[in-house]
Amino acid sequence: MEKRCFARSTDSDFSWPQIRILRELQIMPDVVVLGFPRSTFVHIARLVLTHKQVPYTFRDLEPEMGSATHLALHPFNRVPILQHGDFTLYETSAIAAYVDEAFDGPALQPKEVRARARMNQWISALNSYYYPYMIYHVSHERRVFPELGIASDEKVVAHALPKIEVGLQLLERELGHGKEYLLGSDLTLADFYILPSTYGFGLTKEGQGMYPKYPAFCRWRERMEAHPTVRKFRAALPPHAPIEHARQWAVSHRPKY
């Protein structure tokens, strides 16, 4: 639950129906996540909210992407966006840290300074290397564009594959400690950052061909997919559908080689 201050009172001050209503009001969702359903970074935000057991609603911006309404919420034309009461926040790293610190539930950021630095290193690596090559290059070319009738650019895929191999080799080496999660025994934001990109790439033929070479990484994926948070998150997703506004991506920011 959100960390709030309430006037002190006891259940004896109210009748049972009043108590029930008050309790329902206290847990009523006032958190909204805005984005489009298949966004990798929206998935990160929703995984963190789910793990923290924060009630929230999802607003699908697909019909509004790039509109004045969207840009008023996120001036850089991206998602996710979080609204919590009268507070609006964009950028996934800001949202994830805010949710972890503003709400009760298991902490996802280590207190120890070096462990926290290692977590932030993984987050930065995801933003700079894993997402750009796994999703922006390969997943878009193999899944997003073909679903819209746009042919894959094989040069884009070929450029990304050696860089993805480097990332998978690093994951395999770092998971060699034999523990459950990237930083060891404790689940952190790092795991929830890496999961959506590696999941998306795993749906491509390239990912399916590469992954068996990295058994420690595959075991981590299996543990993550079996985690109650991930299972609950996946169950809440809508049926798979094309990303209609991605037609603009093929013109506006598709890699060219």
C-alpha positions as CSV (number, residue, x, y, z in Angstrom):
1,M,0.0,0.0,0.0
2,E,1.0,3.6,-0.5
3,K,2.7,5.2,2.5
4,R,0.1,7.6,3.7
5,C,-0.8,9.4,6.9
6,F,-4.4,9.0,8.2
7,A,-6.0,10.6,11.2
8,R,-5.9,8.1,14.1
9,S,-9.0,6.2,14.7
10,T,-10.0,2.7,15.7
11,D,-12.4,0.3,14.2
12,S,-14.6,0.8,17.3
13,D,-15.3,4.3,16.1
14,F,-17.3,3.0,13.1
15,S,-20.0,0.5,12.3
16,W,-18.9,-2.6,10.3
17,P,-20.3,-1.2,7.0
18,Q,-18.5,2.0,7.6
19,I,-15.3,0.1,8.3
20,R,-15.6,-1.9,5.1
21,I,-16.2,1.3,3.0
22,L,-13.2,3.0,4.6
23,R,-10.9,0.1,4.0
24,E,-12.1,-0.1,0.3
25,L,-11.4,3.7,-0.1
26,Q,-7.9,3.2,1.4
27,I,-7.0,0.6,-1.2
28,M,-8.8,2.2,-4.2
29,P,-6.4,2.6,-7.1
30,D,-5.3,6.2,-7.7
31,V,-2.3,5.2,-9.8
32,V,-2.6,5.3,-13.5
33,V,0.0,3.9,-16.0
34,L,-0.2,5.4,-19.5
35,G,1.4,3.8,-22.6
36,F,0.7,1.2,-25.2
37,P,0.3,-2.5,-24.2
38,R,3.4,-4.0,-26.0
39,S,5.9,-1.3,-24.9
40,T,9.0,-2.8,-23.3
41,F,9.4,0.0,-20.9
42,V,5.7,0.1,-20.0
43,H,6.2,-3.6,-19.1
44,I,9.0,-2.7,-16.7
45,A,6.8,-0.1,-14.9
46,R,3.9,-2.5,-14.7
47,L,6.1,-5.3,-13.4
48,V,7.4,-3.1,-10.6
49,L,3.8,-2.0,-9.6
50,T,2.6,-5.6,-9.7
51,H,5.5,-6.8,-7.5
52,K,4.8,-4.0,-5.0
53,Q,1.1,-4.9,-5.0
54,V,0.1,-1.4,-5.9
55,P,-3.4,-1.2,-7.4
56,Y,-3.3,0.7,-10.7
57,T,-5.2,1.2,-13.9
58,F,-3.7,1.1,-17.3
59,R,-4.7,3.7,-20.0
60,D,-3.9,2.6,-23.5
61,L,-2.4,5.6,-25.4
62,E,-2.2,3.7,-28.7
63,P,-4.8,5.9,-30.4
64,E,-3.2,9.0,-29.0
65,M,0.5,8.4,-29.5
66,G,2.2,11.6,-30.8
67,S,-0.9,13.7,-30.2
68,A,-1.1,17.0,-28.3
69,T,-2.6,15.1,-25.4
70,H,0.3,12.6,-25.3
71,L,2.9,15.3,-25.7
72,A,1.4,17.3,-22.8
73,L,2.2,14.3,-20.6
74,H,5.5,13.4,-22.1
75,P,7.2,16.1,-24.2
76,F,9.6,13.5,-25.8
77,N,6.8,11.4,-27.3
78,R,7.5,8.3,-25.3
79,V,6.0,6.0,-22.7
80,P,5.4,5.1,-19.9
81,I,3.9,7.8,-17.9
82,L,2.8,7.5,-14.3
83,Q,0.0,9.5,-12.7
84,H,-0.4,9.3,-8.9
85,G,-3.1,11.6,-7.8
86,D,-2.0,15.1,-8.9
87,F,1.6,13.9,-9.6
88,T,2.7,13.0,-13.1
89,L,6.1,11.4,-13.9
90,Y,7.7,10.1,-17.0
91,E,11.0,8.1,-17.7
92,T,11.0,4.5,-16.6
93,S,13.9,4.8,-14.2
94,A,12.2,7.6,-12.4
95,I,8.9,5.7,-12.3
96,A,10.5,2.5,-11.0
97,A,12.4,4.2,-8.3
98,Y,9.4,6.3,-7.2
99,V,7.1,3.2,-7.0
100,D,9.7,1.3,-5.0
101,E,10.2,4.2,-2.5
102,A,6.6,5.6,-2.3
103,F,4.8,2.3,-1.6
104,D,5.1,-0.5,0.9
105,G,6.1,-3.9,-0.2
106,P,9.4,-5.7,-0.8
107,A,12.2,-3.3,-1.5
108,L,13.7,-3.6,-5.0
109,Q,16.7,-1.4,-4.5
110,P,19.6,-2.6,-2.4
111,K,20.7,-0.5,0.5
112,E,24.3,-1.5,0.3
113,V,26.1,1.0,-1.9
114,R,28.0,-1.3,-4.2
115,A,25.0,-3.6,-4.8
116,R,22.9,-0.6,-5.6
117,A,25.6,0.6,-8.0
118,R,25.7,-2.8,-9.7
119,M,21.9,-2.7,-10.1
120,N,22.1,0.7,-11.7
121,Q,24.9,-0.6,-14.0
122,W,22.4,-3.2,-15.3
123,I,19.7,-0.6,-15.7
124,S,22.1,1.6,-17.8
125,A,23.2,-1.5,-19.8
126,L,19.6,-2.3,-20.6
127,N,18.9,1.2,-21.8
128,S,22.1,1.5,-23.8
129,Y,22.7,-2.0,-25.2
130,Y,20.1,-4.7,-24.5
131,Y,17.0,-2.8,-25.5
132,P,18.4,-1.1,-28.5
133,Y,19.7,-4.2,-30.2
134,M,17.2,-6.9,-28.9
135,I,14.0,-4.8,-29.4
136,Y,14.7,-1.7,-31.5
137,H,16.7,-3.6,-34.0
138,V,15.6,-7.2,-34.1
139,S,12.2,-7.4,-32.5
140,H,10.9,-4.5,-34.6
141,E,12.3,-6.0,-37.8
142,R,11.1,-9.6,-37.1
143,R,7.7,-8.9,-35.4
144,V,6.5,-5.3,-35.2
145,F,7.0,-4.3,-38.8
146,P,6.0,-7.6,-40.5
147,E,2.7,-7.5,-38.5
148,L,2.0,-4.2,-40.3
149,G,2.9,-5.5,-43.7
150,I,6.4,-3.8,-43.7
151,A,9.3,-6.0,-44.8
152,S,12.2,-6.7,-42.5
153,D,15.5,-5.0,-43.1
154,E,18.1,-7.8,-42.9
155,K,20.9,-5.3,-42.5
156,V,19.4,-4.0,-39.3
157,V,19.1,-7.5,-37.9
158,A,22.6,-8.5,-39.0
159,H,24.1,-5.4,-37.4
160,A,22.5,-6.2,-34.0
161,L,23.3,-9.9,-33.6
162,P,27.0,-9.6,-32.6
163,K,26.2,-7.0,-30.0
164,I,23.4,-9.2,-28.6
165,E,25.9,-12.0,-28.3
166,V,28.1,-9.8,-26.1
167,G,25.1,-9.0,-23.9
168,L,24.2,-12.7,-23.6
169,Q,27.7,-13.7,-22.8
170,L,27.8,-11.1,-20.0
171,L,24.5,-12.3,-18.6
172,E,25.8,-15.9,-18.6
173,R,29.0,-14.9,-16.9
174,E,27.3,-12.8,-14.2
175,L,24.7,-15.5,-13.5
176,G,27.5,-18.0,-13.0
177,H,27.2,-17.3,-9.2
178,G,24.4,-19.9,-9.3
179,K,22.0,-17.8,-7.3
180,E,18.4,-16.9,-8.2
181,Y,18.7,-13.3,-9.5
182,L,21.2,-11.0,-11.3
183,L,22.6,-9.5,-8.0
184,G,22.4,-12.8,-6.1
185,S,19.6,-14.0,-3.8
186,D,17.5,-10.8,-3.8
187,L,15.2,-9.8,-6.6
188,T,15.9,-6.2,-7.7
189,L,14.9,-3.6,-10.3
190,A,17.7,-5.0,-12.5
191,D,15.8,-8.3,-13.0
192,F,12.6,-6.5,-14.0
193,Y,14.6,-4.2,-16.4
194,I,16.3,-7.1,-18.2
195,L,13.3,-9.4,-18.4
196,P,11.1,-7.6,-20.9
197,S,13.8,-7.1,-23.6
198,T,15.1,-10.7,-23.3
199,Y,11.5,-12.0,-23.4
200,G,10.8,-10.0,-26.6
201,F,14.0,-11.1,-28.3
202,G,13.2,-14.7,-27.3
203,L,10.1,-14.6,-29.5
204,T,12.3,-14.1,-32.6
205,K,14.0,-16.9,-34.5
206,E,17.3,-15.3,-33.7
207,G,16.7,-15.4,-30.0
208,Q,15.4,-18.9,-30.1
209,G,18.6,-19.9,-31.9
210,M,20.9,-18.1,-29.5
211,Y,19.4,-18.8,-26.0
212,P,20.2,-22.5,-25.7
213,K,23.9,-21.6,-25.7
214,Y,23.5,-19.8,-22.4
215,P,22.1,-22.3,-19.8
216,A,22.6,-20.1,-16.7
217,F,20.7,-17.3,-18.5
218,C,17.9,-19.7,-19.5
219,R,17.5,-20.9,-15.9
220,W,17.2,-17.3,-14.8
221,R,14.5,-16.7,-17.5
222,E,12.6,-19.8,-16.3
223,R,12.8,-18.6,-12.7
224,M,11.5,-15.2,-13.6
225,E,8.7,-16.5,-15.8
226,A,7.6,-18.7,-12.9
227,H,7.6,-15.9,-10.4
228,P,4.1,-15.0,-9.1
229,T,4.7,-11.3,-10.1
230,V,5.5,-12.2,-13.7
231,R,2.7,-14.7,-14.0
232,K,0.2,-12.1,-12.6
233,F,1.5,-9.4,-15.0
234,R,1.3,-11.6,-18.1
235,A,-2.2,-12.7,-17.2
236,A,-3.3,-9.1,-17.1
237,L,-2.0,-8.3,-20.7
238,P,-4.5,-7.9,-23.5
239,P,-4.5,-10.2,-26.5
240,H,-1.6,-9.7,-28.9
241,A,-2.3,-7.0,-31.5
242,P,-0.2,-5.0,-34.0
243,I,1.3,-1.7,-32.8
244,E,-0.5,0.5,-35.3
245,H,1.5,3.7,-34.5
246,A,4.7,1.8,-35.3
247,R,4.0,2.5,-39.0
248,Q,5.6,5.9,-38.2
249,W,8.7,4.3,-36.7
250,A,9.6,2.8,-40.1
251,V,10.0,6.4,-41.4
252,S,10.9,8.4,-38.3
253,H,13.5,6.4,-36.3
254,R,14.3,3.1,-38.0
255,P,18.0,2.2,-38.0
256,K,19.7,2.5,-41.3
257,Y,22.9,0.6,-42.3
